[in-house]
Amino acid sequence: MGGTGTVRGPSGVRAYIGSFTSAGGRGVLAADVDGTTGELTVTGGSDAVADPSFLALAGSVLHAVSETEAGAVAAFDIAGPAPLPLGAPVPVDGAAPTHLAVAAGHLFTANYTSGSVTALPLAEDGTARPATTVLRHEGSGPVEARQSLPHAHQVLPDPSGRWIVSVDLGTDSVRVCALDPATGALTLHGETALRPGTGPRHLAFHPSGAYAYVLNELEPTLTVCRWDAGTGVLEPLGETPVVPEGTTGPSYPSEVVVAPDGRFLWAAVRGDDTLAVLALGADGAEAALVATVPCGGTWPRDLTLAPSGRHLYAANERSGDVTWFSLDPETGIPVRGGAIEAPAASCVVFG
């Protein structure tokens, strides 16, 4: 599936863009990437799956959530210029999956509305089999309109591969689970409470694996945490803002990205419609806001770093485009390069 005979642009890198079909999106788009300029050129797409809002690659198979109340995952063959569905979507036994990740021969989804995490084993052809585990979160937070129930927003493996971490906006917490690779069983190992009402959305690890950065949606802040892969313990160290002091109006951070060399961190902020640049300390234990720049559109739902580490991509949901930026290697400041139309864009991944 997708290996031999795969069509690629000159850089050998392809980008895949997810979107909300219910808001006019085109489903999953494929695009060639210019490694020098960062420019994207769309080569094809598929609207076969409803609301493929988040994507993940597993070898030569592209996986997508179907962010619907029924909740499902779908697989695509990416050998040609346009993604082709591989069989029917597979239910995740959870509502409105917003995020997915691949680890240890399994696909994991974070199911927002049902507040749960699902594990699905991958078959030899790379497609998902029926769910083996659904781990339901419990709890709530003080912001009644958004935190009356658990809302799992992200799930991902830690850098050691020993743990599966899930971020819950509704309970102001991060859960750490152990995975049995043979059965797909997830067992809750521990839960880290963050400041009530912050609404954690996504996290990213430092390249050293010793720190994690939790981006909060309900307050525009970043929580710096120490991560111990040996014990599976996440320890909050402090918070730093991702918008300048005195910023007025609502600001809802969405995604966080860390530079491969660990010097900088970038965060997308909706409402404010900016990309925040934070300088990280030498060991990663500290973060400081140094600049913000316009995201190039409206409502940046996702932010992704190219494999080269030289370009940053913002998926601007409400303006319907994906904007790319060159990164200054000394300051980390993004400089806008261009954009392509992508209605209701929600995610960009590379492969």
ZATI-69170 format. One record per residue: residue in three letters; x, y, z of N, C-alpha, C in turn. Coordinates in steps of 0.1 Angstrom, whole numbers, padded with zeros to 4 digits, always signed. Atoms other than C-alpha are relative to their C-alpha. Example, Ala and Ser with C-alpha at 12.3 -4.5 7.8 and 13.67 -1.06 7.14 Angstrom:
BEGIN
ala+0009-0012+0000+0123-0045+0078+0009+0012+0000 ser-0009-0011+0000+0137-0011+0071-0008+0011+0008 
end
This chain:
BEGIN
met+0008-0012+0000+0000+0000+0000+0009+0012+0000 gly-0006-0013+0000+0017+0031-0011+0015+0000-0001 gly-0015-0001+0001+0054+0021-0011+0005+0001-0014 thr-0005+0000+0013+0065+0010-0045-0009+0007-0010 gly+0008-0007+0010+0053+0033-0073-0006+0012+0006 thr+0006-0012-0006+0043+0061-0049+0005+0012-0008 val-0003-0012+0008+0042+0094-0068+0003+0011+0010 arg-0005-0011-0008+0061+0122-0051+0005+0012-0008 gly-0006-0011+0007+0071+0157-0059+0015+0000+0002 pro-0015+0000+0000+0108+0168-0062+0006-0002+0014 ser-0006+0001-0014+0113+0170-0024-0001-0014+0006 gly+0003+0013-0005+0100+0135-0019-0009+0000+0013 val+0009-0001-0012+0077+0148+0009-0014+0004-0005 arg+0014-0003+0004+0039+0149+0007-0006+0005+0013 ala+0008-0005-0011+0016+0169+0030-0015-0005-0002 tyr+0014+0004+0000-0019+0157+0039-0008+0010+0009 ile+0008-0010-0007-0046+0182+0050-0014-0006+0003 gly+0013+0004-0004-0077+0172+0069-0009+0012+0001 ser+0009-0011+0000-0109+0193+0070-0014-0005+0004 phe+0013+0004-0004-0145+0194+0081-0009+0001-0012 thr+0008+0000+0012-0167+0183+0052-0014+0006+0004 ser+0013-0005-0004-0198+0194+0072+0000+0016+0000 ala-0002-0014+0001-0184+0230+0069+0005+0004-0013 gly-0004-0003+0014-0176+0228+0032+0014-0005-0003 gly-0014+0005+0003-0142+0211+0035+0000-0011-0011 arg-0001+0010+0011-0130+0188+0007+0005-0014+0005 gly-0005+0013-0005-0121+0159+0030+0015+0000+0003 val-0014+0001-0002-0085+0148+0029+0007+0004-0014 leu-0008-0005+0012-0062+0167+0004+0014-0005+0001 ala-0015+0004+0001-0027+0155-0007+0006+0012-0007 ala-0007-0011+0007-0001+0181-0017+0015-0003+0000 asp-0015+0001+0001+0035+0180-0029+0006+0012+0008 val-0006-0010-0007+0059+0200-0008+0013+0004-0006 asp-0013-0005+0005+0087+0222-0021+0009+0002+0012 gly-0009+0000-0011+0116+0216+0003+0007+0013+0003 thr-0007-0012-0001+0132+0249-0004-0009+0012+0005 thr+0009-0011-0003+0103+0273-0002-0011-0003+0010 gly+0011+0004-0009+0078+0253+0018-0014+0000-0008 glu+0012-0001+0008+0052+0258-0010-0007-0013-0001 leu+0008+0012+0002+0023+0233-0012-0007+0001-0014 thr+0007+0001+0013+0008+0221-0045-0009-0012+0001 val+0010+0011-0002-0024+0201-0041+0000-0009-0013 thr+0000+0010+0011-0024+0169-0062-0013-0008-0001 gly+0012+0007+0001-0057+0154-0053-0007-0001+0014 gly+0006+0001-0013-0082+0146-0025-0011-0010+0000 ser+0011+0010-0001-0110+0124-0012-0009+0005+0011 asp+0011-0004-0009-0143+0134+0004-0008-0012+0005 ala+0008+0012-0003-0153+0098+0011-0003-0002+0014 val+0002+0001-0015-0152+0102+0049-0005+0013+0005 ala+0006-0012-0006-0172+0127+0069+0010+0006+0010 asp-0008-0007-0010-0152+0153+0089+0013-0007+0004 pro-0013+0006-0004-0117+0138+0087+0009+0011+0006 ser-0005-0012-0006-0105+0165+0111+0015-0002+0005 phe-0014+0002-0004-0072+0149+0123+0005-0013-0007 leu-0006+0011+0008-0048+0126+0105+0013-0005+0006 ala-0012+0006-0005-0019+0103+0113+0005-0010-0010 leu-0006+0009+0009+0005+0083+0092+0006-0012+0007 ala-0007+0012-0005+0015+0047+0098+0006-0007-0012 gly-0006+0005+0012+0040+0037+0072-0006+0006-0012 ser+0006-0004+0012+0023+0039+0039-0015+0002+0000 val+0014-0002-0002-0012+0042+0053-0003+0012+0007 leu+0004-0012-0007-0029+0074+0062-0013-0003+0008 his+0012+0002-0008-0054+0073+0091-0007+0013+0003 ala+0008-0012-0003-0082+0098+0097-0011-0003+0010 val+0012+0001-0007-0107+0103+0124-0012+0005-0008 ser+0012-0006+0005-0143+0109+0114-0007+0006+0012 glu+0005-0007-0012-0153+0136+0139-0015+0002+0000 thr+0014+0000+0000-0189+0127+0140-0005-0006+0014 glu+0005+0006-0013-0212+0117+0169+0001-0015+0000 ala-0001+0015+0000-0211+0081+0157+0015-0004+0003 gly-0014+0002-0003-0172+0083+0158+0006-0012-0008 ala-0007+0011+0008-0150+0063+0134+0014+0004-0004 val-0013-0003+0006-0115+0060+0119-0001-0006-0014 ala+0000+0005+0014-0108+0055+0082+0015+0000-0004 ala-0013+0002+0006-0077+0044+0063+0000+0004-0014 phe-0001-0004+0014-0064+0057+0030+0013-0005-0006 asp-0012+0004+0008-0039+0043+0004+0005+0014-0006 ile-0006-0013+0004-0015+0072-0004+0010-0002-0011 ala-0009+0003+0010+0003+0056-0033-0001+0010-0012 gly+0002-0008+0011-0012+0079-0059-0001+0015+0003 pro+0001-0015-0003-0018+0117-0062-0011+0003+0009 ala+0012-0002-0009-0051+0114-0043-0002-0011+0009 pro+0002+0011-0010-0058+0094-0011-0012-0008-0005 leu+0011+0009+0004-0080+0064-0018-0004-0008+0013 pro+0005+0007-0012-0102+0048+0010+0004-0015-0001 leu-0003+0014-0001-0091+0014+0022-0011-0006+0009 gly+0011+0006-0007-0124-0003+0032-0009+0011+0007 ala+0010-0008-0006-0152+0011+0053+0006+0006+0013 pro-0005-0006-0013-0146+0034+0084-0004-0010+0011 val+0002+0009-0012-0143+0015+0117-0004+0008+0012 pro+0005-0007-0011-0163+0026+0147+0011+0000+0012 val-0009-0001-0011-0143+0038+0177-0007-0001+0014 asp+0008+0001-0012-0171+0033+0202+0001+0012+0010 gly-0001-0013-0007-0168+0069+0212-0005+0011-0009 ala+0006-0011+0008-0183+0102+0201+0010+0011-0003 ala-0008-0012+0005-0166+0130+0181+0015-0002+0003 pro-0014+0001-0002-0130+0117+0180+0007+0012-0007 thr-0007-0012+0005-0107+0148+0176+0014-0002-0003 his-0014+0002+0001-0073+0133+0176+0003-0015-0001 leu-0004+0014+0001-0055+0100+0168+0015-0001-0001 ala-0014+0002+0000-0020+0086+0171+0002-0015-0002 val-0004+0013+0002-0002+0054+0162+0012-0004+0009 ala-0011+0005-0009+0020+0033+0186-0002-0014+0003 ala+0001+0014-0004+0028-0003+0193-0010-0008-0007 gly+0009+0008+0008+0008-0017+0164-0014+0003+0003 his+0014-0004-0002-0023+0002+0175-0003+0014-0004 leu+0004-0013+0003-0043+0032+0166-0008+0005+0012 phe+0006-0005-0011-0055+0054+0194-0008+0013-0003 thr+0008-0012+0003-0083+0080+0193-0004+0007+0014 ala+0005-0008-0011-0092+0108+0218-0014+0004-0004 asn+0014-0002+0003-0130+0110+0218-0006+0012+0008 tyr+0003-0012-0008-0141+0145+0228-0013+0000+0007 thr+0013-0001-0006-0178+0143+0234-0002-0011+0010 ser+0002+0011-0009-0177+0109+0251+0010+0000+0011 gly-0010-0001-0010-0146+0118+0271+0007-0013+0002 ser-0006+0013-0001-0128+0086+0263+0012-0002-0010 val-0011+0004+0009-0097+0070+0246-0002-0014-0005 thr+0002+0013+0006-0100+0041+0222+0013-0006-0005 ala-0011+0007+0006-0074+0015+0212-0005-0009-0010 leu+0004+0009+0011-0078-0003+0179+0013-0006-0006 pro-0012+0007+0006-0052-0029+0167+0000+0002-0015 leu-0002-0001+0014-0038-0025+0132+0002-0013-0006 ala-0001+0012+0008-0041-0053+0107+0013+0000-0008 glu-0012+0000+0008-0012-0064+0085+0000+0009-0012 asp+0001-0010+0011-0025-0042+0057+0000+0014+0005 gly-0001-0014-0005-0023-0012+0080-0013+0006+0004 thr+0013-0005-0004-0060-0008+0085-0004-0004+0014 ala+0003+0003-0014-0077-0007+0119-0010-0011+0001 arg+0009+0010-0004-0095-0036+0134-0010+0006+0011 pro+0009-0005-0011-0124-0033+0159+0007+0003+0013 ala-0006-0005-0012-0117-0015+0191+0002-0012+0011 thr-0002+0009-0011-0102-0036+0219-0002+0006+0014 thr+0001-0007-0013-0102-0010+0247-0007+0014-0002 val+0005-0014-0001-0123+0021+0255+0002+0004+0014 leu-0002-0005-0013-0110+0039+0285-0007+0013+0002 arg+0008-0012-0002-0135+0064+0298+0006+0009+0012 his-0005-0009-0010-0123+0095+0317-0012+0004+0009 glu+0010-0004-0010-0141+0108+0348+0005+0014+0005 gly-0003-0013-0006-0143+0143+0363-0007+0011-0007 ser+0005-0013+0006-0152+0179+0355+0008+0011+0004 gly-0008-0012-0003-0139+0214+0357-0010+0012+0004 pro+0009-0011-0004-0152+0248+0369-0006+0008-0011 val+0006-0008+0011-0160+0263+0335-0012-0008-0005 glu+0012+0009+0002-0196+0249+0333-0003-0002-0015 ala+0003+0001+0014-0201+0256+0296+0009-0009-0007 arg-0009+0009+0007-0171+0236+0286+0005-0012+0008 gln-0006+0010-0008-0162+0214+0315-0009-0007+0009 ser+0009+0007-0009-0193+0198+0329+0002-0015-0001 leu-0003+0015+0002-0180+0164+0315+0014-0001-0005 pro-0013+0002+0006-0147+0149+0305+0000+0002-0015 his-0001-0002+0015-0135+0159+0270+0014-0003-0004 ala-0013+0004+0005-0105+0139+0258+0003+0007-0013 his-0003-0007+0012-0088+0161+0232+0012-0005-0008 gln-0012+0005+0007-0055+0145+0224+0005-0013+0007 val-0007+0012-0005-0038+0111+0228+0012-0002-0008 leu-0013+0002+0006-0002+0103+0220+0009-0009+0008 pro-0010+0007-0008+0027+0080+0230+0010+0010+0005 asp-0012-0008-0005+0055+0095+0251+0012-0004-0008 pro-0012+0004+0008+0090+0095+0235+0006-0013+0003 ser-0006+0013-0003+0100+0063+0253-0008-0011-0006 gly+0009+0011+0005+0070+0044+0238-0006-0008+0011 arg+0005+0009-0011+0062+0030+0272-0014+0004+0005 trp+0012-0005-0005+0032+0052+0279-0009+0006-0011 ile+0010-0007+0008+0000+0065+0263-0005+0011+0008 val+0004-0012-0007-0008+0101+0273-0012+0006-0006 ser+0012-0007+0005-0042+0117+0270-0003+0013+0008 val+0003-0014-0005-0051+0154+0275-0015+0002+0000 asp+0015-0002-0001-0086+0162+0288-0003+0014+0004 leu+0004-0014-0002-0100+0197+0285-0010+0001+0010 gly+0011-0001-0010-0130+0189+0306+0004-0002+0014 thr-0004+0004-0014-0112+0176+0337+0013+0007+0004 asp-0013-0007-0003-0081+0199+0336+0011-0009+0005 ser-0009+0010-0004-0059+0169+0337+0006-0007-0012 val-0006+0008+0010-0035+0147+0318+0001-0014+0006 arg+0000+0014-0005-0038+0109+0321+0012-0007-0007 val-0011+0009+0005-0009+0084+0317-0005-0014+0001 cys+0005+0014+0000-0018+0049+0307+0011-0010-0005 ala-0008+0010+0005+0001+0017+0303-0007-0008-0010 leu+0006+0008+0010-0005-0004+0272+0006-0014-0001 asp-0004+0014+0002-0004-0041+0268+0000-0002-0015 pro-0001+0000+0015+0008-0044+0231-0007-0013-0005 ala+0006+0013+0005-0005-0080+0229-0015+0000-0001 thr+0015+0000+0000-0041-0073+0238-0006+0014-0003 gly+0005-0013+0002-0044-0035+0233-0007+0006+0012 ala+0006-0005-0012-0056-0031+0269+0008+0012+0005 leu-0005-0012-0006-0051+0004+0283-0003+0000+0015 thr+0002+0000-0014-0046+0006+0321+0004+0014+0005 leu-0003-0013-0005-0047+0040+0339+0011-0002+0010 his-0012+0001-0008-0013+0045+0355+0000+0012+0010 gly+0000-0012-0009-0017+0081+0369-0007+0011-0007 glu+0007-0012+0005-0034+0114+0364+0006+0012+0007 thr-0006-0013-0005-0018+0149+0367-0011+0011-0001 ala+0009-0011-0001-0041+0177+0378+0007+0013-0004 leu-0005-0013+0003-0035+0211+0362-0009+0010+0006 arg+0008-0011-0006-0048+0245+0373-0014-0001-0004 pro+0014+0000+0004-0086+0244+0374-0004+0011-0009 gly+0005-0009+0009-0103+0261+0345+0009+0004-0012 thr-0009-0003+0011-0073+0262+0322-0004-0007-0013 gly+0004+0007+0012-0087+0236+0298+0011-0005-0008 pro-0011+0005+0008-0057+0217+0286-0005-0007-0013 arg+0005+0005+0013-0060+0208+0249+0010-0010-0006 his-0010+0009+0006-0027+0194+0235+0013+0002+0007 leu-0013-0001-0005+0008+0187+0246+0010-0004-0010 ala-0011+0004+0008+0042+0183+0230+0012-0002+0009 phe-0012+0003-0008+0074+0168+0244+0012+0007-0005 his-0013-0005+0003+0109+0183+0245+0008-0011-0007 pro-0008+0010+0007+0134+0165+0222+0007-0009+0010 ser-0007+0008-0009+0152+0153+0253-0009-0011+0007 gly+0010+0009-0006+0120+0135+0265-0001+0003+0015 ala+0000-0003-0015+0125+0151+0300-0011+0010+0003 tyr+0010-0010-0003+0098+0178+0296-0011-0001-0010 ala+0012+0000+0009+0063+0182+0282-0006+0014+0002 tyr+0006-0013+0000+0045+0214+0273-0015-0001-0003 val+0014+0001+0002+0007+0215+0278-0006+0013-0004 leu+0007-0012+0005-0012+0241+0258-0014+0000+0005 asn+0013-0001-0005-0043+0253+0275-0010+0008-0009 glu+0009-0006+0009-0074+0263+0255-0009+0011+0007 leu+0009-0009-0007-0096+0280+0281+0007+0012+0006 glu-0008-0011-0004-0068+0303+0293+0012-0001-0009 pro-0011+0001+0010-0041+0313+0268+0014-0001+0007 thr-0013+0002-0007-0012+0298+0287+0006-0014-0004 leu-0007+0013+0002+0014+0270+0284+0005-0005+0014 thr-0005+0006-0013+0021+0247+0314+0012-0009-0003 val-0013+0007+0002+0057+0235+0315+0000-0011+0011 cys+0001+0011-0009+0059+0200+0330+0013-0008-0001 arg-0010+0010+0000+0087+0176+0340-0006-0013-0003 trp+0005+0013+0003+0083+0142+0325+0010-0011+0003 asp-0009+0011-0004+0098+0110+0340-0005-0012-0007 ala+0005+0011+0007+0095+0082+0315+0002-0013+0008 gly-0003+0012-0008+0109+0057+0340-0012-0003+0009 thr+0011+0002-0010+0080+0062+0365-0013+0004-0006 gly+0013-0004+0006+0054+0076+0341-0007+0011+0008 val+0006-0011-0008+0049+0108+0362+0003+0013-0007 leu+0000-0013+0006+0041+0142+0348-0001+0010+0011 glu+0000-0009-0012+0049+0171+0372+0000+0015-0006 pro+0001-0014+0004+0037+0207+0365+0011+0008+0007 leu-0010-0009-0006+0065+0233+0370-0005+0015+0000 gly+0004-0014+0001+0048+0266+0360-0007+0003-0013 glu+0007-0005+0012+0028+0285+0334+0006+0012-0005 thr-0005-0012+0007+0037+0311+0309-0011+0004-0011 pro+0011-0004+0010+0013+0332+0286+0005-0003-0014 val-0003+0002+0014+0011+0326+0249-0006+0012-0008 val+0004-0013+0006-0004+0361+0242+0007+0011+0008 pro-0007-0011-0007+0012+0394+0251-0009+0006+0011 glu+0007-0007-0011+0002+0412+0283-0008+0011-0005 gly+0009-0010+0005-0028+0434+0277-0008-0003-0012 thr+0009+0004+0011-0043+0414+0249-0014-0001+0004 thr+0014+0000-0003-0080+0419+0248-0007-0009-0010 gly+0008+0009+0008-0107+0397+0234+0003-0015+0003 pro-0002+0014-0003-0110+0359+0235+0012-0006-0008 ser-0011+0007+0006-0080+0338+0228+0000-0015+0004 tyr+0001+0015-0002-0082+0300+0224+0011-0007-0007 pro-0011+0008+0006-0049+0282+0219-0004-0013-0005 ser+0005+0013+0006-0051+0251+0197+0011-0010-0001 glu-0011+0010+0002-0017+0235+0190+0013+0005+0003 val-0013-0004-0004+0018+0234+0202+0010-0009-0007 val-0010+0007+0008+0050+0224+0183+0014+0004+0006 val-0013-0002-0005+0086+0221+0196+0010-0002-0011 ala-0011+0001+0010+0117+0227+0175+0008-0013+0002 pro-0008+0013-0002+0138+0195+0169+0013+0002+0009 asp-0012-0002-0008+0168+0212+0186-0004+0005+0014 gly+0005-0004-0013+0146+0222+0216+0002+0015+0004 arg-0002-0015-0004+0154+0260+0214-0013+0008+0000 phe+0012-0008+0002+0119+0272+0204-0012-0009+0001 leu+0014+0007+0000+0082+0263+0208-0009+0010-0006 trp+0010-0008+0007+0054+0276+0187-0014-0004+0004 ala+0014+0003-0003+0017+0278+0196-0009+0008-0009 ala+0010-0007+0008-0013+0286+0174-0011+0005+0010 val+0010-0006-0009-0039+0309+0191-0012+0005-0009 arg+0012-0004+0007-0074+0312+0177-0007+0012+0007 gly+0006-0012-0005-0094+0344+0181+0010+0011-0001 asp-0011-0009+0002-0062+0363+0185+0006-0002-0014 asp-0005+0004+0013-0052+0345+0152+0014+0003-0002 thr-0015-0002+0001-0015+0345+0159+0007-0013+0003 leu-0009+0011-0004+0014+0322+0162+0009+0006+0010 ala-0008-0005-0011+0032+0326+0195+0014-0007-0001 val-0014+0006+0000+0070+0321+0196+0005+0001+0014 leu-0006+0000-0013+0085+0310+0229+0014-0006+0000 ala-0013+0005-0001+0121+0305+0237+0001-0009+0012 leu-0002+0010-0011+0130+0274+0258+0013+0001+0006 gly-0013+0000-0007+0157+0273+0284+0009-0011-0006 ala-0010+0009+0006+0188+0253+0277-0003-0015+0003 asp+0004+0013-0003+0174+0222+0294-0014-0003-0003 gly+0014+0002+0002+0138+0228+0285-0009+0002+0011 ala+0008-0002-0012+0126+0236+0320-0007+0013+0001 glu+0006-0014+0000+0116+0272+0312-0004+0004-0014 ala+0005-0005+0013+0096+0289+0284-0004+0014+0002 ala+0003-0014-0001+0093+0326+0277-0005+0005-0013 leu+0005-0006+0013+0071+0344+0251+0009+0011-0005 val-0009-0010+0006+0093+0364+0228-0006+0008-0011 ala+0007-0007+0011+0070+0373+0199-0013-0007-0004 thr+0012+0006+0006+0037+0368+0182-0001+0005-0014 val+0002-0005+0014+0030+0370+0144-0014-0004-0005 pro+0013+0004+0006-0003+0369+0124+0001-0014-0006 cys+0000+0014+0006-0012+0333+0114-0003+0000-0015 gly+0002+0000+0014-0020+0344+0079-0015-0003-0004 gly+0014+0003+0003-0057+0336+0082-0008+0001+0012 thr+0009-0001-0012-0085+0331+0107-0003-0014+0006 trp+0003+0012-0008-0089+0305+0135+0010-0011-0003 pro-0010+0010+0003-0057+0285+0132-0002-0012+0009 arg+0004+0011-0008-0069+0251+0144+0012-0010+0002 asp-0011+0010-0001-0036+0232+0138+0013+0007-0004 leu-0013-0005+0003+0001+0240+0136+0009-0012-0001 thr-0009+0012+0003+0027+0216+0121+0013+0005-0005 leu-0014-0002+0004+0064+0216+0116+0004-0010-0011 ala-0005+0008+0011+0078+0203+0083+0011-0010+0005 pro-0010+0009-0004+0101+0173+0086+0014+0006+0000 ser-0013-0007+0000+0131+0196+0077+0002+0009+0012 gly-0001-0010-0011+0123+0218+0107+0001+0014-0005 arg-0002-0013+0005+0126+0248+0084-0013+0008-0003 his+0013-0006+0004+0089+0255+0077-0011-0004+0010 leu+0011+0002-0009+0058+0259+0098-0013+0002-0008 tyr+0013+0000+0007+0022+0253+0086-0012+0002+0009 ala+0012-0002-0008-0010+0267+0100-0012-0003-0008 ala+0013+0003+0007-0044+0252+0091-0010+0009+0006 asn+0010-0010-0004-0068+0281+0093-0014-0003-0003 glu+0013+0006+0003-0102+0267+0097-0010+0009-0006 arg+0011-0009+0004-0125+0297+0093+0003+0008-0013 ser-0003-0007+0013-0106+0315+0065+0002-0011-0011 gly-0001+0011+0010-0102+0281+0047+0013+0000-0008 asp-0013+0001+0007-0065+0280+0039+0010-0006+0009 val-0012+0004-0007-0032+0266+0049+0011+0009-0003 thr-0011-0009+0002-0004+0291+0054+0013-0006+0004 trp-0013+0005-0004+0033+0283+0054+0009+0011+0003 phe-0009-0010-0005+0061+0302+0071+0014-0006+0000 ser-0014+0004-0002+0099+0300+0069+0004+0005+0014 leu-0004-0002-0013+0116+0299+0103+0014+0006+0001 asp-0013-0005-0001+0144+0322+0112+0008-0009+0010 pro-0007+0010-0009+0170+0298+0127+0006+0006+0012 glu-0006-0007-0012+0184+0324+0151-0011+0005+0010 thr+0010-0005-0009+0152+0339+0165-0012-0008+0001 gly+0012+0008+0000+0126+0313+0157-0013+0007-0005 ile+0012-0008+0005+0103+0340+0142-0004-0006-0014 pro+0006+0004+0013+0080+0327+0114-0002+0012-0009 val+0002-0009+0011+0080+0346+0081-0009-0006-0010 arg+0010+0006+0009+0050+0341+0059+0006-0002-0014 gly-0005+0003+0014+0058+0324+0026-0012+0000-0010 gly+0011+0001+0010+0024+0318+0010-0012-0008+0006 ala+0011+0008-0005-0009+0299+0013-0007-0007-0011 ile+0008+0007+0010-0032+0275-0005-0014+0000+0006 glu+0014+0002-0004-0070+0273-0004-0003-0014+0005 ala+0004+0013-0006-0083+0245+0019-0012+0003+0009 pro+0012-0003-0008-0119+0251+0031-0001-0008+0012 ala+0002+0006-0013-0125+0243+0067+0012-0009+0004 ala-0012+0008-0003-0089+0231+0071+0002-0002+0015 ser-0001+0003-0015-0082+0214+0105+0013-0007+0004 cys-0012+0007-0004-0049+0195+0103+0009-0001-0012 val-0010+0002+0011-0017+0191+0083+0010-0010+0006 val-0010+0009-0003+0006+0161+0085+0009-0003-0012 phe-0010+0002+0011+0037+0151+0065+0005-0015+0000 gly-0005+0013+0001+0050+0119+0051+0007-0002-0013 
end
